[in-house]
Amino acid sequence: MFRHVVMFRFAEDVDAEHVAEVTAGLDELPDRIPEIRSYVHGSDLGVSDGAFDYGVVADFDSEADFLTYRHHPDHVAFIERCIDGKVIERAALQYDTSH
């Protein structure tokens, strides 16, 4: 299993309405991209200082499936609509969950 984790820190002018749009947009992707095996995401709960604002954890059967997701037109459109210009910092990693 191949896991992709990404975290975002939004720009100061991003409001709750935009975060709701991010959530709604991410909710649509698993139905549009069959390579996604598991997809969970959400806003930070504010428990720890210095945390990012939003996180996504996505599981795929393989690296190839992840790359299909990454380049999928619906995913690219979501990024262009909801992430580009709205995020001041992004952190991501991918790792093998099979061991």
C-alpha positions as CSV (number, residue, x, y, z in Angstrom):
1,M,0.0,0.0,0.0
2,F,1.2,3.5,-0.9
3,R,0.3,6.4,1.4
4,H,0.3,10.1,0.5
5,V,0.1,12.6,3.3
6,V,-0.2,16.4,2.6
7,M,-0.6,19.3,5.0
8,F,-1.5,22.9,4.2
9,R,-1.1,26.2,6.0
10,F,-3.6,28.6,4.5
11,A,-3.0,32.3,3.7
12,E,-4.3,34.7,6.3
13,D,-7.2,35.8,4.1
14,V,-8.6,32.3,3.7
15,D,-11.9,32.2,5.5
16,A,-14.2,29.4,6.8
17,E,-16.2,29.5,3.6
18,H,-13.1,28.6,1.6
19,V,-12.1,25.8,4.0
20,A,-15.6,24.4,3.5
21,E,-15.1,24.6,-0.3
22,V,-11.8,22.7,0.2
23,T,-13.6,20.0,2.2
24,A,-16.4,19.7,-0.3
25,G,-13.9,19.5,-3.2
26,L,-11.9,16.8,-1.5
27,D,-15.0,14.8,-0.6
28,E,-15.8,14.5,-4.4
29,L,-12.4,13.1,-5.5
30,P,-12.8,9.5,-4.4
31,D,-15.9,9.1,-6.5
32,R,-14.1,10.6,-9.5
33,I,-10.7,8.8,-9.1
34,P,-11.1,5.1,-8.7
35,E,-7.4,4.5,-7.9
36,I,-8.1,6.1,-4.4
37,R,-8.4,3.3,-1.8
38,S,-8.9,5.4,1.3
39,Y,-9.2,9.2,1.6
40,V,-9.5,11.1,4.9
41,H,-9.0,14.8,5.4
42,G,-9.9,17.6,7.8
43,S,-9.0,20.9,9.5
44,D,-6.6,21.0,12.4
45,L,-8.4,20.8,15.8
46,G,-6.1,23.4,17.4
47,V,-4.6,21.1,20.0
48,S,-1.0,21.8,19.4
49,D,0.8,25.0,18.6
50,G,2.5,25.3,15.2
51,A,0.3,22.7,13.5
52,F,-0.7,23.0,9.9
53,D,-4.3,24.1,9.1
54,Y,-5.5,21.2,7.0
55,G,-4.4,17.6,6.2
56,V,-5.1,14.8,3.8
57,V,-4.2,11.2,4.0
58,A,-4.7,9.1,0.9
59,D,-4.0,5.4,0.3
60,F,-3.3,3.8,-3.1
61,D,-2.5,0.2,-4.2
62,S,0.7,1.4,-5.9
63,E,2.9,4.4,-6.8
64,A,1.4,4.2,-10.3
65,D,-2.1,4.7,-8.8
66,F,-0.9,7.7,-6.8
67,L,0.6,9.2,-10.0
68,T,-2.7,8.7,-11.8
69,Y,-4.4,10.5,-8.9
70,R,-1.8,13.3,-8.9
71,H,-2.2,14.0,-12.6
72,H,-6.0,13.3,-12.8
73,P,-7.8,16.3,-14.3
74,D,-10.3,16.5,-11.4
75,H,-7.5,16.6,-8.9
76,V,-5.5,19.2,-10.9
77,A,-8.7,21.3,-11.2
78,F,-9.3,21.1,-7.5
79,I,-5.7,22.3,-6.8
80,E,-6.1,25.2,-9.2
81,R,-9.5,26.2,-7.8
82,C,-8.9,25.7,-4.0
83,I,-5.1,25.5,-3.2
84,D,-3.1,27.6,-5.7
85,G,-2.8,31.1,-4.3
86,K,-4.6,30.1,-1.0
87,V,-1.7,28.2,0.7
88,I,1.4,29.7,2.1
89,E,3.0,26.4,3.1
90,R,2.7,22.8,2.0
91,A,4.3,19.7,3.3
92,A,4.0,16.2,1.8
93,L,5.4,12.8,1.9
94,Q,4.7,9.4,0.5
95,Y,5.6,6.1,2.1
96,D,5.0,2.3,1.9
97,T,2.6,1.1,4.5
98,S,3.1,-2.6,3.8
99,H,5.7,-3.2,6.5
